[in-house]
Each structure stands twice: as structure tokens, then as C-alpha cells.
Amino acid sequence: MTEPLPRPEAVLPHRPPFLYVDRVLECAAGRAVAERAFPPDEPFFAGHFPGHPVVPGVILIEGLAQTLAYLALREHPGRRVLLTGIDACRIRRPVRPGETVTYTVEVDRVRMNLVAAKGSVTVGGERVATAQLRGFLSEP
């Protein structure tokens, strides 16, 4: 039996309202899967956009970056992970209030404290966003 993964707050330095990972489902061998529910009372829905609320794309990408940071910090405890690049980002459809997203991050390579990964965001198995991420593992 595998032991449960630590809660995101136990690994990540992020805290609400800027924590966009509710729980991590998988984290091993260069791959992490996490999820986040976006309840209708999220403050940003009031202004993005009134009458037609959607999760801002930058928040979806931040959730992917936090999932990558969780993976990197589990593999390299005591470090910091700084997002240094986002490439080939595509938002395929809006995420609406009440939906739960699943973030999947797969590391392509780690070299000289630089991490490159690909990420995807899905809702109910439907891909809603993708991006290539780069990060830097710094000393604390």
C-alpha cells in the first residue's frame, strides 16, 4: 500500500488565495497529476467576466506551474522553484464556475538546475489547455 501524498501546503510555498492546487493525485518518476475545483464563489469570477464567468487562462497556467513545483520540490527538497518560461501555450476552451480541472505535468529534462516540462489541463478528460513550462531550481 502506498502512503498518501502530502497536501500541497506541506510542499509548496504558495498559500490561498494564490494556491491553485487542491490535491495531488500522483507524483513519481518525473510526472505529477493534481486537481483544483473552481467553486462559483471564486472572487475573480465577479470581474472575469460579469454575466459570463470563466477561469482566467493565466490561473490555469499557474496551476500547472504549481504542479511542476510540487513535483520538483518532492524530488529536490529544500530548494525553490522559479517559473522561467512558458511556451506553446494554448487555451482550447473556457473553464467555468463549478468545474474541476486536472493538471498533468511531465518532465522532459533536468539539466544544470533547469527543468523543462510539458503540461496539460483537462476537465472531465477533455483537454482545455496545454503549455511547455521551464523552471529553475534555486537554493533557498
Secondary structure as GFF3:
##gff-version 3
##sequence-region A 1 140
A	DSSP	alpha_helix	8	11	.	.	.	ID=ss1
A	DSSP	beta_strand	23	28	.	.	.	ID=ss2
A	DSSP	beta_strand	31	37	.	.	.	ID=ss3
A	DSSP	three_ten_helix	43	46	.	.	.	ID=ss4
A	DSSP	alpha_helix	57	75	.	.	.	ID=ss5
A	DSSP	beta_strand	80	91	.	.	.	ID=ss6
A	DSSP	beta_strand	100	111	.	.	.	ID=ss7
A	DSSP	beta_strand	114	123	.	.	.	ID=ss8
A	DSSP	beta_strand	126	138	.	.	.	ID=ss9
###
